Amino acid sequence: MRLYQINQGARSNIPQEVAQPVRTDAQGQFLMKPVPVGVFKLMADGGTATRSGSWPTLEYDMITVPGRTTLWTYPFISRNYCRKTGCV
């Protein structure tokens, strides 16, 4: 998992990594710290998966707030998973 700051205005439009990359545990949970406060892109890099198969890189909008742990309650669902299970 990687956290990027995007849309930095006139300075640069190149995404800038703002936290140390981390891996999920066996249950898919992860903790990044410290992280800055603001609006970011969370990138799940499927290329680093240790489970067999082909997994995509997925990106999600993430908002962090001061003094709180941000809980990610949305499932990471890929097209590969949907092809196998028929989800919409």
Secondary structure per residue as TSV (DSSP state, phi and psi in degrees):
chain	resnum	aa	ss	phi	psi
A	1	M	-	360.0	136.5
A	2	R	E	-132.4	147.2
A	3	L	E	-118.2	125.4
A	4	Y	E	-122.5	143.9
A	5	Q	E	-95.3	132.4
A	6	I	-	-123.8	173.7
A	7	N	-	48.3	64.9
A	8	Q	-	-89.0	19.9
A	9	G	T	76.1	-146.0
A	10	A	T	-68.4	-21.6
A	11	R	S	-64.5	-49.6
A	12	S	-	-169.5	147.8
A	13	N	-	-111.8	11.1
A	14	I	S	-86.4	126.5
A	15	P	-	-57.1	137.1
A	16	Q	E	-116.4	125.4
A	17	E	E	-69.2	130.3
A	18	V	-	-118.5	1.1
A	19	A	S	-146.8	158.7
A	20	Q	-	-66.1	129.6
A	21	P	-	-61.3	146.6
A	22	V	-	-134.2	163.7
A	23	R	-	-110.1	153.2
A	24	T	-	-79.1	160.7
A	25	D	-	-88.1	-172.4
A	26	A	T	-62.1	-23.7
A	27	Q	T	-93.6	1.8
A	28	G	S	85.4	9.9
A	29	Q	-	-90.9	151.3
A	30	F	-	-150.6	159.2
A	31	L	-	-137.8	125.6
A	32	M	-	-111.3	132.0
A	33	K	-	-161.7	147.3
A	34	P	S	-77.2	156.7
A	35	V	-	-129.3	147.5
A	36	P	-	-74.5	167.1
A	37	V	S	-90.2	135.8
A	38	G	E	148.7	-161.5
A	39	V	E	-106.7	129.3
A	40	F	E	-140.8	173.1
A	41	K	E	-106.9	128.5
A	42	L	E	-99.5	123.1
A	43	M	E	-110.4	125.0
A	44	A	E	-103.0	109.0
A	45	D	-	-87.1	101.6
A	46	G	G	-65.0	-19.6
A	47	G	G	-67.3	-16.4
A	48	T	G	-96.7	2.8
A	49	A	-	-63.1	140.7
A	50	T	-	-96.2	-10.1
A	51	R	S	-78.3	144.0
A	52	S	S	-65.1	153.0
A	53	G	S	115.5	179.3
A	54	S	-	-108.9	126.0
A	55	W	-	-125.7	135.7
A	56	P	-	-81.2	167.2
A	57	T	-	-89.4	128.0
A	58	L	E	-115.4	147.0
A	59	E	E	-128.7	145.2
A	60	Y	E	-139.2	147.6
A	61	D	E	-75.8	139.3
A	62	M	E	-136.9	133.2
A	63	I	E	-116.5	125.1
A	64	T	E	-108.6	146.3
A	65	V	-	-124.4	154.1
A	66	P	T	-68.0	138.8
A	67	G	T	72.7	12.6
A	68	R	S	-133.4	150.0
A	69	T	-	-86.0	127.6
A	70	T	-	-87.9	116.6
A	71	L	-	-89.3	129.8
A	72	W	-	-96.6	107.9
A	73	T	-	-104.6	5.7
A	74	Y	S	-95.2	139.7
A	75	P	-	-74.9	147.8
A	76	F	-	-89.2	101.5
A	77	I	-	-112.5	127.4
A	78	S	-	-105.5	162.8
A	79	R	H	-62.5	-34.1
A	80	N	H	-59.6	-45.4
A	81	Y	H	-62.8	-44.1
A	82	C	H	-65.6	-36.3
A	83	R	H	-61.9	-36.7
A	84	K	H	-78.2	-33.0
A	85	T	H	-107.1	-15.6
A	86	G	-	83.0	16.0
A	87	C	-	-68.8	160.3
A	88	V	-	-104.3	360.0
